[in-house]
Amino acid sequence: GAYNGDTLREITPFAPSLIEAIAFEPDRRNHKKLSEYAETVEEFRITPLKLAAWSDKATLCFDGSGNRNSSLISGAQMSVTKQPKIVEAEADSLDNILDGKEIDYIKYDVEGSEREAILGSLKTIEKHRPALLISLYHRSEDIFDIPLYINENYPQYDLYLRRPECLPAWEINLCAVKR
């Protein structure tokens, strides 16, 4: 999710030709902060969507705790003793939202739903070959499965692993750049 627009704040100095950012954020409180931020930006347009990034249109269970780790909840997580604040979240795919619109960059940092979000972007990736930044640290298998999937299905991408300087230091991202 786009959280409160923190990544957009970071990227602005490095993207002078940015025209529009489409930002998914399903958490009610975070979406409100994102929308307030979007109203202050003059350099480009931010379209804040109160949606989870997913493979298709759906209604999903979501931890609506209102922090930067709010995420979709699986059946296994529903059985833990400490229950998060469970709410319903509307979800949709990037392909559905864009409907063929051209884009050049996609960032997937969706708290463990990266695989589903990628599946919801396949038409866009195939048609426009945008640069991809994919978080691999939310689910341990993603560090292997996602790069293999991108490499097998889109061999025209060069793949790079990057660890940003941040705390905690376990974040690792896949950068996929068209050759």
ABEGO torsion letter per residue (X at the ends): XAEAGAAAAAAAAABAABABBBBBBABAAAAAAAAAAAAABAABBBBBBBBBBBABBBBBBBBAAGBAABBBBBAAAAABABBBBBBBBBBBBAAAAAGGBBBABBBBBAGGAAAAAAAAAAAAAAAAGBBBBBBAAABAAAAAAAAAAAAAABAABBBBBBBBBBOBAABBBBBBBBX
